[in-house]
Amino acid sequence: MFGSQLTIQQRMAQRGVSRREFLKFCSAVAATLALPKAMAPQVVYALEQAARRPPVVWLEFQDCAGDTESFLRASRPTAADVILDTISLDYHETVMAPSGKQAERSLRSTVDAGGHIVVVEGSIPTKDGGVYCTIAGRTALDILADATRKAVAVIAVGSCATFGGLPKVTPNPTGAVGVMDLVKHIPVVNLSGCPMNVVNFTALVVHYLTFGTFPALDRLNRPLFAHGQIIHNNCERRAHFDAGEFVLAWGDEGHRKGWCLYKMGCKGPVATFNCPSVRWNDGVNWPIGAGHPCIACAAPDFFEREAYAVVDIHETNPPAFYPSVEKPAEPISAGGAATLGAVGGLIVGAGIAAAVATARGSGKAPAESAE
Ligand code: SF4
């Protein structure tokens, strides 16, 4: 299905990627995918096979090219070379060398051959027949329908292609929608975020090459390896949250000391993403690490949310009734300890009972699902 003569490893070797770096790349991808350590050799084996680069057609519609920028900044472990070796990028208006009719021919031949993956960046306007985004005289609606006709899957990258993003903000003058609102006949995988993280893009492609399928997705079609955990649970400032140490104003003492940004509107307690582990810019840093609250950029309609409004906590871990670590220890008698233990047991029991009752009453899990 994939038309290449060299194995991915051989192509990497041609670009000066050593065997050691190749193995490190495979381990890093396996770790991003949250695969058991024992499965890393399977990733190595898959990438060593010949003719396994999926042809990719990358379409840009109502976007800012931020995801293309993210894609081109791939540098872990060995710069853009690595990602350009794992896929055959047959068409990408922003970065391809050909232009005009030559570029259109390239698109045509890949789309007609079929078996390709379509990457979509940007939302698709649907109002007035889709006239608000046209390329070479064709609407984005038409181009998307044509490009996905014989494709095996779509990877929607960034907030706009996944959930409509900025163009969809009220009053949504162009009737912008995300890809999954239009494409129903093949799988649509959403790599949301503003922009998407190229580490997750690479992991997704490698998973496809290794297992022939895309990884498990959440209810919003986002890969669980990237969205299985709320940010709050893996945040480096979490100890400050648990200690009740919060930034209360930009530049205050807490901000300078790296305390928790919850009271500055951090969405980490309700947002899922693997930013704390994969980070950005070659793993250098991420927004919370740089002192800015998470804005939940991978959640639907995040552009319409108040960036600095404090969110409700749905998951408390450890439970909220744990004493602050700053509370001075008080000596207690044996009798007092027994009493406290009994009271604590009652509180824990009541808490669990209340949570179960709430869940039964509402038909929902005790903790509202995060985005
Ligand atoms: S509220 Fe935000 S900054 Fe604070 S621990 Fe949670 S994710 Fe980190």
Residues whose N, C-alpha, C, O or C-beta is under 5 A from the ligand:
A	BS01	SF4	I231 H232 C235 R237 R238 F241 C260 L261 Y262 C266 G268 P269 I288
